Amino acid sequence: MGLEHSDIMRLDQIVNHKPRLEKGEQLYCAHDPFCSVYAIRSGMLKLYSNQEDGIEVIHGFYFSGDVVGFDGIESGEYQLNVEAIEPSTLCEIPYEQLQLLSVNIPNLSMHLYRVLGKKMNDSYYQAQLLAIKSAEQRLANFLYYTVDRIRSRGFDEFEFHLPILHREVANYIGLTPETVSRLLTKFHNQGIVTWKKRRVVLHDKDALRTLAGIPNVVDFKCKLGECRLNF
């Protein structure tokens, strides 16, 4: 259920449009006081932490339409660093005002629960991804998940801009940059997917899904005796 126009107007009154973040610029750092959540209007951000030895650990990539900042709710401090990986525009939503507004707009509360649920799912997804033993399946799974996120935003899933560096993907999925480069060359030669110069071209979505170890939803339902149509 969506928000009424009047509710959207009330929400818009508490939103602050932040200046554009340039590539490499940070939105907030770990241990900064929590005060707001941020909706991404355009661009892409990465969430990461730094180990004691200074090594960066990437926890996620976020696209336009995503909301970041909820990691600060429990402790009153942001737990992660957030950095733009390409020029990005955001809307700042002060959390206290958002809470007060959600009391009077029931549908807004539901939207907040969905966003929080997505954050939990993202964390669960990364844990699952790192548990996959095959490097090939791990990278294919990441690419398939990314394609699905692109599609859900109404963009062309078969050719799209992806500004994430190969070494950043390697960091996120627990592989070496050399392994990621070798596997991407293999996927390209097999006619499955090409990722060069921040441009992804998906040639065979079914092959990528199979490589990722993701079951076909129709086949899965048929095995459970739930299939009603012949495809």
KEKE-3310 file (N, C-alpha, C; in steps of 0.2 Angstrom, whole numbers, plus 5000, padded with zeros to 4 digits):
npx = (5004:5003:5009:4997:4995:4994:5001:5014:5017:5018:5029:5039:5041:5050:5061:5078:5087:5103:5119:5127:5136:5153:5163:5171:5169:5164:5148:5145:5154:5160:5155:5151:5139:5122:5109:5101:5093:5096:5090:5094:5095:5101:5115:5128:5132:5144:5145:5156:5169:5183:5197:5207:5220:5219:5214:5201:5184:5171:5154:5142:5133:5124:5111:5102:5086:5088:5090:5100:5109:5102:5110:5114:5104:5102:5113:5115:5125:5133:5138:5145:5156:5151:5153:5153:5154:5152:5147:5134:5117:5107:5094:5091:5084:5078:5079:5071:5060:5055:5050:5040:5032:5028:5019:5007:5005:5000:5004:5017:5024:5024:5031:5044:5046:5048:5059:5069:5067:5073:5086:5090:5089:5099:5110:5109:5110:5124:5131:5127:5132:5146:5147:5147:5157:5163:5171:5168:5154:5151:5154:5145:5133:5133:5133:5121:5111:5114:5109:5096:5092:5094:5084:5073:5072:5067:5076:5086:5090:5099:5109:5119:5125:5138:5147:5155:5171:5182:5190:5184:5172:5178:5183:5171:5165:5174:5185:5200:5206:5212:5207:5193:5195:5199:5189:5178:5183:5182:5168:5164:5170:5162:5150:5141:5140:5146:5158:5165:5175:5166:5153:5140:5135:5123:5122:5116:5104:5098:5109:5118:5110:5109:5123:5125:5119:5106:5089:5077:5062:5050:5053:5056:5044:5036:5043:5038:5025:5017:5015:5005:5004:5010:5026)
npy = (4994:5011:5028:5041:5056:5068:5063:5061:5074:5079:5072:5076:5089:5088:5083:5085:5091:5086:5093:5088:5073:5070:5058:5047:5055:5056:5051:5049:5044:5030:5030:5043:5054:5048:5054:5056:5047:5042:5044:5038:5047:5047:5039:5030:5021:5015:5004:5002:4996:4998:4988:4985:4985:4993:4989:4989:4983:4979:4981:4982:4988:5001:5007:5020:5024:5016:5016:5023:5022:5017:5010:5016:5018:5009:5011:5025:5030:5030:5015:5011:5016:5027:5029:5038:5030:5035:5051:5057:5060:5064:5063:5069:5063:5068:5058:5059:5067:5060:5049:5054:5059:5046:5041:5047:5044:5029:5021:5025:5020:5007:5007:5010:4999:4989:4994:4992:4978:4975:4979:4969:4958:4960:4959:4946:4940:4943:4935:4923:4922:4923:4911:4902:4890:4889:4899:4903:4902:4911:4923:4923:4923:4935:4944:4940:4944:4958:4961:4958:4968:4979:4977:4978:4991:4997:4998:4994:4977:4970:4977:4989:5002:5000:5006:5000:4995:4981:4976:4980:4973:4960:4962:4962:4950:4941:4937:4936:4950:4946:4934:4937:4944:4935:4926:4934:4935:4922:4921:4930:4924:4912:4917:4922:4934:4950:4961:4976:4991:4997:4994:4983:4969:4958:4943:4930:4926:4915:4906:4912:4912:4898:4896:4903:4895:4897:4891:4889:4897:4892:4879:4874:4876:4867:4855:4854:4851:4861:4867:4874:4878:4875:4879)
npz = (5000:4995:4999:5002:4992:5000:5012:5006:5004:5017:5021:5013:5018:5029:5023:5019:5006:5001:4997:4982:4983:4979:4970:4980:4991:5008:5016:5030:5044:5054:5070:5071:5077:5077:5068:5056:5042:5025:5009:4994:4979:4967:4959:4968:4983:4994:5009:5022:5034:5044:5048:5063:5058:5047:5036:5023:5024:5015:5016:5009:4994:4988:4979:4969:4976:4987:5005:5018:5034:5044:5053:5064:5073:5085:5094:5094:5087:5071:5063:5053:5039:5025:5008:4993:4977:4965:4958:4968:4973:4987:4999:5015:5029:5044:5059:5071:5067:5058:5065:5073:5063:5057:5066:5064:5051:5046:5035:5032:5042:5039:5027:5033:5041:5030:5024:5034:5035:5023:5025:5035:5027:5017:5025:5028:5016:5012:5021:5017:5005:5007:5012:5002:4994:4981:4971:4958:4958:4968:4963:4952:4958:4965:4954:4948:4958:4958:4945:4947:4956:4948:4938:4946:4949:4937:4927:4912:4912:4905:4900:4908:4918:4929:4942:4951:4957:4951:4961:4972:4972:4974:4987:4994:4991:4996:4989:4979:4969:4957:4955:4953:4941:4932:4932:4927:4914:4910:4911:4901:4889:4889:4885:4894:4903:4901:4908:4907:4909:4918:4912:4911:4902:4900:4893:4894:4904:4910:4910:4919:4931:4933:4935:4946:4955:4958:4960:4947:4948:4944:4940:4953:4960:4953:4957:4970:4968:4965:4953:4940:4928:4911:4905)
capx = (5000:5007:5007:4993:4998:4995:5006:5020:5019:5020:5035:5043:5042:5055:5067:5083:5091:5110:5123:5130:5143:5157:5166:5176:5167:5160:5142:5146:5159:5158:5155:5148:5132:5116:5103:5096:5094:5097:5088:5098:5091:5105:5122:5129:5136:5147:5146:5162:5172:5190:5199:5212:5226:5217:5211:5194:5180:5165:5148:5137:5133:5118:5109:5096:5080:5090:5090:5106:5109:5099:5115:5115:5098:5102:5118:5115:5131:5133:5142:5149:5157:5148:5156:5151:5158:5151:5144:5128:5113:5104:5089:5092:5078:5080:5075:5066:5055:5052:5047:5034:5027:5025:5014:5001:5004:5002:5007:5024:5027:5024:5037:5050:5047:5050:5066:5072:5068:5078:5093:5091:5090:5105:5115:5109:5113:5131:5133:5126:5137:5153:5147:5148:5164:5165:5173:5164:5147:5150:5154:5139:5128:5133:5131:5113:5108:5114:5105:5089:5091:5093:5078:5067:5071:5064:5081:5087:5094:5103:5114:5118:5131:5140:5153:5159:5178:5182:5193:5179:5168:5182:5183:5164:5163:5179:5190:5206:5205:5215:5202:5188:5196:5200:5182:5175:5185:5179:5161:5163:5171:5157:5144:5136:5140:5153:5158:5171:5174:5160:5147:5138:5130:5120:5120:5112:5102:5097:5115:5120:5106:5112:5130:5125:5116:5099:5084:5072:5056:5044:5055:5056:5037:5034:5045:5034:5019:5013:5015:4999:5005:5016:5030)
capy = (5000:5017:5034:5046:5062:5072:5061:5062:5081:5080:5069:5081:5095:5086:5081:5090:5089:5088:5094:5082:5070:5068:5051:5046:5059:5052:5054:5049:5040:5026:5034:5050:5054:5047:5059:5055:5042:5046:5041:5039:5049:5045:5037:5023:5022:5008:5004:4998:4997:4997:4984:4988:4986:4998:4985:4990:4978:4981:4977:4982:4993:5004:5011:5025:5021:5013:5021:5021:5026:5014:5006:5021:5018:5006:5014:5032:5031:5026:5009:5010:5022:5027:5033:5038:5027:5039:5057:5055:5065:5061:5067:5068:5063:5068:5052:5060:5070:5054:5045:5058:5059:5040:5040:5050:5041:5022:5018:5027:5015:5000:5008:5010:4992:4986:4996:4989:4971:4974:4979:4963:4953:4962:4956:4938:4938:4943:4930:4917:4923:4921:4904:4898:4888:4890:4906:4905:4902:4917:4929:4923:4925:4943:4947:4939:4948:4964:4961:4958:4975:4984:4976:4980:4999:4998:4999:4988:4972:4967:4982:4994:5005:4998:5009:4996:4992:4974:4975:4981:4967:4955:4963:4961:4943:4937:4934:4941:4954:4942:4928:4940:4946:4928:4923:4938:4934:4916:4922:4933:4919:4908:4921:4923:4941:4954:4967:4979:4998:4999:4993:4976:4967:4951:4939:4924:4926:4908:4903:4915:4909:4891:4896:4905:4890:4899:4887:4892:4897:4888:4872:4873:4875:4860:4849:4854:4849:4867:4869:4874:4880:4873:4884)
capz = (5000:4995:5003:4999:4990:5006:5016:5003:5004:5023:5022:5009:5022:5033:5019:5017:5000:5003:4991:4979:4985:4973:4970:4986:4997:5013:5019:5037:5046:5060:5077:5070:5080:5073:5068:5050:5037:5019:5003:4988:4973:4961:4961:4971:4989:4998:5016:5024:5040:5044:5053:5067:5054:5042:5030:5022:5023:5012:5018:5004:4989:4988:4973:4969:4979:4994:5011:5022:5040:5050:5057:5070:5078:5091:5098:5093:5083:5065:5064:5047:5035:5019:5003:4986:4973:4959:4960:4970:4977:4993:5003:5022:5033:5051:5061:5076:5064:5054:5070:5074:5057:5056:5071:5061:5044:5047:5029:5032:5047:5035:5023:5037:5042:5024:5023:5040:5034:5018:5028:5038:5021:5014:5029:5028:5009:5012:5025:5013:4999:5009:5014:4996:4993:4974:4969:4952:4960:4973:4959:4948:4963:4966:4947:4947:4963:4955:4939:4949:4959:4942:4935:4951:4948:4931:4922:4907:4916:4900:4899:4913:4921:4936:4944:4956:4954:4952:4967:4978:4972:4977:4994:4996:4991:4999:4984:4977:4963:4952:4954:4950:4934:4929:4931:4922:4907:4908:4909:4894:4884:4889:4882:4899:4904:4900:4913:4906:4909:4921:4908:4911:4897:4901:4887:4895:4911:4913:4912:4925:4936:4934:4937:4953:4959:4960:4956:4943:4953:4941:4941:4960:4962:4950:4961:4976:4966:4965:4946:4937:4920:4907:4902)
cpx = (5004:5005:5002:4997:4999:5000:5013:5022:5021:5027:5041:5045:5048:5061:5071:5087:5098:5113:5126:5136:5147:5160:5172:5174:5163:5154:5142:5151:5157:5160:5153:5141:5126:5111:5098:5097:5094:5095:5092:5094:5094:5112:5122:5134:5139:5147:5152:5165:5179:5193:5205:5219:5225:5214:5204:5190:5173:5159:5142:5137:5126:5116:5103:5090:5082:5090:5096:5105:5106:5103:5116:5109:5099:5107:5118:5121:5131:5139:5147:5151:5153:5151:5153:5156:5157:5148:5136:5124:5109:5099:5090:5085:5079:5075:5070:5060:5051:5048:5040:5029:5024:5020:5007:5000:5006:5005:5015:5027:5028:5030:5043:5051:5050:5057:5071:5073:5072:5085:5095:5093:5096:5111:5115:5112:5120:5134:5132:5131:5144:5153:5148:5155:5166:5166:5168:5156:5146:5150:5147:5133:5127:5131:5123:5109:5108:5109:5097:5087:5090:5087:5072:5067:5069:5070:5082:5092:5099:5109:5114:5125:5132:5147:5157:5166:5178:5185:5189:5174:5172:5182:5176:5163:5169:5184:5195:5204:5207:5210:5196:5189:5197:5193:5178:5177:5182:5171:5159:5165:5166:5150:5139:5135:5147:5152:5165:5170:5168:5153:5146:5133:5129:5118:5115:5110:5101:5104:5118:5117:5109:5119:5130:5122:5109:5094:5079:5065:5051:5046:5054:5049:5034:5036:5041:5027:5014:5012:5008:4999:5011:5020:5035)
cpy = (5006:5022:5038:5052:5067:5070:5062:5070:5083:5077:5073:5087:5094:5084:5087:5088:5091:5089:5088:5079:5068:5061:5052:5051:5055:5055:5055:5044:5036:5031:5041:5049:5053:5052:5059:5049:5046:5041:5043:5041:5047:5043:5031:5024:5015:5009:5000:5000:4996:4993:4988:4989:4990:4995:4987:4984:4981:4977:4978:4988:4995:5009:5016:5021:5018:5018:5018:5025:5023:5010:5010:5021:5015:5009:5022:5035:5027:5021:5008:5017:5022:5032:5033:5035:5030:5045:5055:5060:5061:5066:5065:5069:5063:5063:5054:5063:5064:5050:5048:5058:5052:5038:5042:5047:5033:5019:5019:5022:5009:5001:5007:5002:4988:4988:4992:4981:4970:4974:4972:4957:4954:4959:4949:4936:4938:4937:4923:4917:4921:4914:4899:4896:4889:4897:4908:4906:4909:4923:4929:4925:4932:4946:4946:4943:4955:4966:4962:4965:4980:4983:4979:4988:5001:5000:4993:4983:4969:4971:4988:4996:5003:5001:5006:4994:4985:4972:4976:4975:4961:4955:4961:4954:4938:4933:4939:4944:4950:4936:4931:4942:4940:4925:4927:4937:4927:4917:4925:4928:4914:4911:4922:4930:4944:4960:4971:4987:5000:4998:4985:4975:4960:4948:4933:4923:4919:4905:4906:4913:4902:4891:4898:4900:4892:4895:4891:4891:4892:4881:4870:4872:4868:4854:4849:4852:4855:4870:4868:4875:4876:4878:4881)
cpz = (5000:4999:4999:4997:4996:5011:5013:5004:5012:5025:5018:5013:5027:5030:5018:5011:5001:4996:4988:4982:4979:4975:4976:4992:5002:5015:5026:5038:5052:5066:5077:5074:5075:5073:5062:5047:5031:5013:4997:4982:4967:4963:4964:4977:4991:5005:5018:5031:5039:5050:5057:5063:5048:5036:5029:5021:5021:5014:5014:4999:4988:4982:4974:4972:4986:4999:5015:5028:5046:5055:5063:5075:5085:5096:5098:5090:5076:5066:5058:5043:5028:5014:4997:4981:4966:4962:4962:4974:4981:4996:5010:5025:5040:5055:5066:5073:5060:5059:5071:5069:5056:5061:5068:5054:5045:5041:5029:5037:5043:5031:5027:5039:5036:5023:5028:5038:5028:5020:5031:5032:5018:5018:5029:5021:5009:5016:5021:5007:5001:5011:5008:4995:4986:4973:4963:4954:4964:4968:4954:4952:4964:4960:4946:4952:4960:4949:4942:4952:4953:4939:4940:4951:4942:4925:4917:4911:4911:4898:4903:4915:4928:4938:4949:4953:4956:4959:4973:4978:4975:4984:4997:4997:4993:4994:4982:4970:4957:4950:4951:4943:4930:4927:4927:4915:4905:4907:4903:4889:4883:4886:4887:4901:4903:4905:4912:4906:4912:4917:4909:4906:4898:4895:4888:4902:4914:4914:4918:4931:4938:4937:4945:4958:4962:4956:4952:4947:4950:4942:4949:4963:4959:4954:4968:4975:4966:4958:4943:4930:4917:4904:4897)
residu = (MET:GLY:LEU:GLU:HIS:SER:ASP:ILE:MET:ARG:LEU:ASP:GLN:ILE:VAL:ASN:HIS:LYS:PRO:ARG:LEU:GLU:LYS:GLY:GLU:GLN:LEU:TYR:CYS:ALA:HIS:ASP:PRO:PHE:CYS:SER:VAL:TYR:ALA:ILE:ARG:SER:GLY:MET:LEU:LYS:LEU:TYR:SER:ASN:GLN:GLU:ASP:GLY:ILE:GLU:VAL:ILE:HIS:GLY:PHE:TYR:PHE:SER:GLY:ASP:VAL:VAL:GLY:PHE:ASP:GLY:ILE:GLU:SER:GLY:GLU:TYR:GLN:LEU:ASN:VAL:GLU:ALA:ILE:GLU:PRO:SER:THR:LEU:CYS:GLU:ILE:PRO:TYR:GLU:GLN:LEU:GLN:LEU:LEU:SER:VAL:ASN:ILE:PRO:ASN:LEU:SER:MET:HIS:LEU:TYR:ARG:VAL:LEU:GLY:LYS:LYS:MET:ASN:ASP:SER:TYR:TYR:GLN:ALA:GLN:LEU:LEU:ALA:ILE:LYS:SER:ALA:GLU:GLN:ARG:LEU:ALA:ASN:PHE:LEU:TYR:TYR:THR:VAL:ASP:ARG:ILE:ARG:SER:ARG:GLY:PHE:ASP:GLU:PHE:GLU:PHE:HIS:LEU:PRO:ILE:LEU:HIS:ARG:GLU:VAL:ALA:ASN:TYR:ILE:GLY:LEU:THR:PRO:GLU:THR:VAL:SER:ARG:LEU:LEU:THR:LYS:PHE:HIS:ASN:GLN:GLY:ILE:VAL:THR:TRP:LYS:LYS:ARG:ARG:VAL:VAL:LEU:HIS:ASP:LYS:ASP:ALA:LEU:ARG:THR:LEU:ALA:GLY:ILE:PRO:ASN:VAL:VAL:ASP:PHE:LYS:CYS:LYS:LEU:GLY:GLU:CYS:ARG:LEU:ASN:PHE)
# end
